[in-house]
Amino acid sequence: MKRLLVYVLAVVLIIPSTISTAHSAVTAGTKCSKAGTKQVYKGKVFTCIKLGSKLYWNNGVLQSSVKPSVQPSPPTKVQLEEFTFYVQHSLVKGGGNDELLKVTIDSSNKILSSKLVLKASSQSFYDSLNGTVLFKAGSSGNFYLLDSNGNQTPLSVKEESGIPTDSRKLWIEPRFYGSTSELLFWDFDSDMYRVSNISLTPLWEKAIDGKTLKSKFAQLGLDADREWLDDFVVIDRNNFILATSNNSTKMVNLWRINYKGVNDFTLSQLTQFKFQDWSSLLEMAISPDKTKVAYKYSASELTPNFRVVILDLTSGVRKEIATSRFYEGFIGSLIFVDNNNLLAIPALTWNSDPNGGRVICRLDLRLEQKCIDIPGVAGLDVQGVKG
């Protein structure tokens, strides 16, 4: 009998326990030494908890009601990416009588919604911010804002009327300057203008003088009079990326401009490369998070002659997109619809749309695959809706 008793006691002693029995009294509210520690006293399980910076015993619960906690596994969610963009759709092959559609697709290129927003000829997109798109419509070059609900706001700025201070025509396409109430323009003389109060009486300010910009080009050994402005994108209120090219040397330069104030700026070269066809100007697009710039340029007279490159603004690394991922030949509009996806109009050929239009495809920069057509969506111009 004694042997049996000793055996039973031994078994009891080796059974592990996560709750230890207190050898002294435990009183709720008194100090304890380690958060999460549990003690049993008078049929209750007390837990050491942290309140502020101090540790205390809680009020305890009856030992019989203590149950092991089981944390349920969080449900697995499959997040389907969605992309929203505006597309200029032509009713007639060759352009004219254009429609503006707002389209949303998922990551399989399935159309989730397509809405006719307006009908107007000679549409052109320039930028988007906070769901608002800047575009031009009509033969007179009127600028408009279009919000996410389809509401249009005509601006008191026109392409053809020029810049009031020097009567120069607007040269490089405008961009939002930190908000939808301010724009940046460049003119033919390489002057950059900041325009505020754009929906009422515009206030024009010359932010960068073209003569100063050209003098900086000359200091770097360039032929300043032949360094043409091609395109630019805005990183933030103090940083821009400017593309220039020289038709004699057939070289493109990408510059980073650090803007400090009126005509106070620094210029640093990001990259330089050769181009082929002067008739096709370089075009850039910047990702919504402002970390990547995509640009396309003509690199050869052979087919395919266009190249698309992604420039990482953080590391400075350039990555050329394999031409097999696009159609042969011409690449038109290029725009980000999120930080990893580009929309492109990659061919001059008309698709099977009876109303006419050009193929639009989506390229996922994370995948090594071809630019995939978006069935049922064709157009002459496209603009991603960025936040």
C-alpha positions in Angstrom: 0.0 0.0 0.0 2.9 2.4 0.8 4.5 1.6 -2.6 1.2 2.4 -4.3 0.9 5.7 -2.5 4.4 6.7 -3.3 3.8 5.8 -7.0 0.6 8.0 -7.1 2.4 10.9 -5.5 5.2 10.6 -8.0 2.8 10.7 -11.0 1.1 13.8 -9.5 4.4 15.6 -9.1 5.5 15.2 -12.6 2.3 16.5 -14.2 3.1 20.0 -15.5 1.0 22.9 -14.4 0.7 26.4 -15.9 -0.8 27.7 -12.7 1.2 27.5 -9.4 -0.4 27.3 -6.0 0.4 30.3 -3.8 2.3 29.6 -0.6 1.2 32.9 0.8 -1.9 35.1 0.7 -2.7 36.9 -2.5 -4.7 40.1 -2.2 -6.2 41.9 -5.2 -4.5 45.2 -5.8 -1.2 44.3 -4.1 2.0 44.3 -6.1 3.3 41.3 -8.0 6.6 40.7 -9.8 5.9 39.6 -13.4 3.0 40.3 -15.7 1.0 37.2 -16.8 2.0 35.2 -13.7 -1.0 33.3 -12.2 -1.4 32.2 -8.6 -4.1 30.1 -6.9 -5.4 31.2 -3.5 -8.5 30.1 -1.7 -10.1 28.6 -4.9 -9.4 31.6 -7.1 -6.9 32.1 -9.9 -5.2 35.6 -9.6 -3.3 37.1 -12.5 -0.5 39.6 -12.4 -1.4 42.6 -14.6 0.3 45.8 -15.6 -1.5 49.1 -14.9 0.6 52.0 -16.2 4.1 51.3 -15.2 3.2 49.1 -12.1 2.3 45.5 -11.7 -0.8 44.4 -9.5 -2.8 41.2 -8.8 -6.2 41.3 -10.4 -9.5 40.4 -8.6 -9.1 36.8 -9.5 -11.7 34.3 -10.9 -13.0 31.0 -9.5 -10.6 28.2 -10.3 -13.4 26.1 -11.9 -14.3 28.8 -14.4 -10.7 29.2 -15.7 -10.6 27.8 -19.3 -7.6 27.7 -21.6 -7.9 30.4 -24.2 -7.9 29.4 -27.8 -7.0 32.0 -30.3 -8.9 31.5 -33.5 -6.9 31.7 -36.7 -7.6 34.9 -38.6 -9.7 34.3 -41.8 -7.7 34.3 -45.0 -8.6 37.3 -47.2 -7.9 37.3 -50.8 -7.5 41.0 -51.8 -8.3 41.6 -55.4 -6.5 44.6 -56.9 -8.6 47.1 -58.7 -7.5 49.9 -61.1 -9.5 52.9 -62.1 -8.7 55.1 -65.1 -10.2 57.5 -67.7 -9.9 56.7 -71.4 -10.6 58.9 -74.4 -12.6 56.7 -76.8 -13.1 57.8 -80.4 -16.4 57.2 -82.1 -14.7 57.5 -85.5 -11.5 55.9 -86.7 -8.9 58.6 -86.9 -10.4 60.6 -84.0 -13.1 63.2 -83.5 -16.5 63.1 -81.6 -14.7 61.6 -78.6 -16.2 60.1 -75.5 -14.6 60.1 -72.1 -15.1 56.9 -70.2 -14.3 56.1 -66.5 -13.4 52.4 -66.3 -12.5 50.1 -63.3 -10.9 46.7 -63.9 -9.7 44.0 -61.5 -6.3 42.3 -61.6 -7.5 39.8 -64.2 -8.4 42.7 -66.5 -12.1 42.1 -66.0 -14.2 45.2 -66.4 -16.0 45.9 -63.2 -17.6 49.2 -64.3 -17.6 51.5 -67.3 -19.3 54.9 -67.3 -19.6 57.5 -69.9 -18.6 60.8 -68.3 -18.7 63.3 -71.2 -18.6 63.8 -74.9 -16.1 66.3 -76.3 -13.7 66.6 -79.2 -9.9 67.0 -78.9 -9.5 65.7 -75.4 -6.1 65.4 -73.7 -5.2 64.3 -70.2 -2.5 65.9 -68.2 -2.5 64.8 -64.6 -4.6 63.4 -61.7 -4.6 64.0 -57.9 -6.9 63.0 -55.1 -9.2 61.5 -57.7 -9.4 64.7 -59.7 -8.3 64.7 -63.4 -6.9 67.7 -65.3 -7.7 67.6 -69.0 -8.2 69.8 -72.0 -11.1 69.6 -74.4 -12.3 71.5 -77.4 -10.4 73.3 -80.2 -9.7 76.4 -78.1 -7.7 74.4 -75.6 -9.9 74.9 -72.5 -8.7 73.3 -69.3 -11.1 71.5 -67.0 -11.0 69.6 -63.7 -13.1 66.4 -63.5 -13.8 65.0 -60.0 -14.5 61.4 -59.1 -18.3 62.0 -59.4 -18.0 63.3 -62.9 -18.4 67.0 -62.0 -16.6 69.4 -64.3 -15.0 72.7 -63.3 -13.8 74.9 -66.2 -10.5 76.7 -65.5 -9.6 80.2 -66.4 -6.4 78.9 -68.1 -6.2 78.1 -71.8 -3.4 76.6 -73.8 -3.9 78.9 -76.8 -4.2 82.2 -74.9 -0.7 81.8 -73.6 1.0 83.3 -70.5 -0.2 86.8 -69.7 3.2 88.1 -68.6 5.0 87.3 -71.9 2.2 86.2 -74.3 4.0 82.9 -74.8 2.1 79.8 -75.6 2.1 77.0 -73.0 4.8 74.5 -74.0 5.0 71.4 -71.7 1.8 69.8 -70.5 0.7 71.2 -67.1 1.0 69.3 -63.8 -0.7 69.7 -60.4 1.5 71.5 -57.9 0.7 69.8 -54.6 -3.0 70.5 -54.9 -5.8 70.7 -57.4 -5.9 74.5 -57.2 -2.3 75.1 -58.4 -0.6 74.2 -61.7 2.9 74.3 -63.1 3.6 75.2 -66.7 6.7 75.5 -68.9 6.8 77.9 -71.9 8.9 77.8 -75.1 11.6 79.9 -73.5 12.2 77.3 -70.8 10.5 79.4 -68.1 8.5 77.6 -65.5 5.3 79.2 -64.1 3.3 78.5 -61.0 -0.4 79.3 -61.4 -2.7 79.5 -58.5 -6.4 80.4 -58.2 -6.9 78.5 -61.4 -10.7 78.3 -61.3 -11.2 82.0 -60.9 -8.7 84.7 -61.8 -5.4 82.9 -62.3 -2.3 84.3 -60.5 0.9 83.8 -62.5 4.4 83.7 -61.0 7.6 82.8 -62.8 9.1 80.2 -60.6 12.2 79.4 -62.8 13.7 81.8 -65.3 14.7 80.0 -68.6 17.9 82.1 -68.9 19.0 80.8 -65.5 18.2 77.2 -66.4 20.1 77.5 -69.7 23.1 79.0 -67.9 23.2 75.9 -65.7 23.1 73.7 -68.8 26.0 75.7 -70.3 28.0 75.2 -67.1 27.6 71.5 -67.5 29.1 71.7 -71.1 25.8 71.4 -73.0 24.6 73.5 -75.9 22.0 75.4 -74.0 20.2 76.7 -77.0 19.7 73.2 -78.4 18.6 71.6 -75.1 14.8 71.3 -75.6 12.3 70.7 -72.8 10.4 67.5 -73.5 8.4 66.5 -70.3 8.4 66.8 -66.6 6.8 65.3 -63.5 6.3 66.6 -59.9 7.6 64.6 -57.0 6.6 67.2 -54.3 6.6 71.0 -54.0 10.4 71.2 -54.0 11.4 68.4 -56.4 10.7 67.8 -60.1 12.0 65.5 -62.8 12.7 67.3 -66.1 13.5 65.6 -69.4 15.4 67.5 -72.1 16.8 66.4 -75.5 19.2 67.7 -78.2 18.3 66.9 -81.8 22.0 67.3 -82.9 23.5 64.9 -80.5 20.4 62.8 -80.1 20.8 62.6 -76.4 18.1 62.7 -73.7 18.9 64.0 -70.3 16.8 63.4 -67.2 17.3 66.1 -64.5 16.3 66.4 -60.9 15.4 70.0 -60.0 15.5 70.9 -56.3 13.3 74.0 -56.1 13.9 76.3 -53.1 12.1 79.5 -54.2 11.6 81.9 -57.1 14.5 81.3 -59.5 16.4 79.5 -56.7 17.0 75.9 -57.6 19.7 73.3 -58.1 20.1 70.9 -61.1 21.5 67.4 -61.0 21.6 64.8 -63.8 19.9 61.5 -63.2 20.7 59.7 -66.4 21.5 60.2 -70.1 20.7 58.1 -73.1 20.5 58.2 -76.9 17.2 58.6 -78.8 16.4 58.0 -82.5 13.3 59.7 -83.7 12.9 63.4 -83.1 9.2 63.3 -84.2 8.3 61.2 -81.1 8.9 63.2 -78.0 9.9 61.5 -74.8 7.0 60.9 -72.3 7.2 60.3 -68.6 4.8 59.1 -65.8 5.4 59.0 -62.1 4.0 56.4 -59.7 1.5 57.5 -57.0 4.0 57.0 -54.2 6.5 59.1 -56.2 9.3 56.5 -56.0 9.3 55.4 -59.7 9.3 57.2 -63.0 8.4 55.3 -66.2 9.5 56.8 -69.5 9.3 55.8 -73.2 11.4 56.9 -76.0 12.3 56.0 -79.6 15.6 54.0 -79.5 15.8 52.6 -83.0 14.5 53.0 -86.5 13.9 49.3 -86.6 10.8 47.5 -85.2 10.2 47.5 -82.3 11.6 51.0 -82.1 10.3 52.2 -78.7 11.7 51.4 -75.3 10.1 51.6 -71.9 12.3 52.1 -68.8 11.5 52.3 -65.1 13.7 54.6 -63.1 13.9 54.0 -59.3 14.2 57.4 -57.8 15.5 56.1 -54.5 18.3 53.9 -55.8 18.8 55.4 -59.2 18.6 52.0 -60.8 17.2 51.9 -64.4 15.3 48.8 -65.6 14.4 48.5 -69.3 11.1 46.6 -69.9 11.7 43.8 -72.4 10.2 44.9 -75.8 8.6 41.4 -76.1 6.2 42.5 -73.4 4.8 45.1 -75.7 3.6 45.1 -79.3 6.0 45.9 -82.0 6.3 49.5 -83.1 4.8 52.6 -81.6 4.0 53.0 -77.9 1.6 55.8 -77.1 0.4 57.0 -73.7 2.0 55.5 -70.7 0.5 56.0 -67.2 0.6 54.4 -63.7 -2.6 53.1 -62.2 -0.9 52.1 -59.0 2.7 51.8 -57.8 3.3 48.5 -59.7 1.0 48.7 -62.7 1.3 50.6 -66.0 -1.3 51.2 -68.6 -0.1 51.7 -72.2 -1.4 52.2 -75.7 1.2 50.1 -77.4 0.3 50.0 -81.1 -1.0 52.2 -83.9 -3.2 49.4 -85.3 -6.9 49.7 -84.6 -8.5 46.9 -82.6 -11.7 45.1 -83.4 -13.9 47.7 -81.6 -16.5 48.7 -84.2 -16.4 52.3 -82.9 -12.6 52.5 -83.4 -9.8 52.9 -80.9 -6.4 51.6 -80.0 -5.5 48.7 -77.8 -4.9 49.4 -74.2 -2.9 46.9 -72.1 -1.9 46.6 -68.4 1.7 45.7 -67.4 2.3 44.4 -63.9 5.9 45.5 -63.2 6.2 42.7 -60.5 5.7 39.9 -63.1 7.8 38.8 -66.0 5.0 38.7 -68.5 3.7 40.6 -71.5 1.5 43.6 -71.4 -2.0 42.1 -71.3 -4.8 43.6 -73.4 -7.9 44.9 -71.5 -10.7 43.4 -73.6 -13.5 45.8 -74.5 -11.5 49.0 -73.7 -9.8 50.9 -76.4 -8.8 54.6 -76.8 -6.5 57.3 -78.0 -5.4 58.5 -74.6 -5.6 57.2 -71.0 -5.1 58.6 -67.5 -4.9 56.7 -64.3 -6.7 58.0 -61.3 -4.2 58.6 -58.5 -4.9 59.3 -54.9 
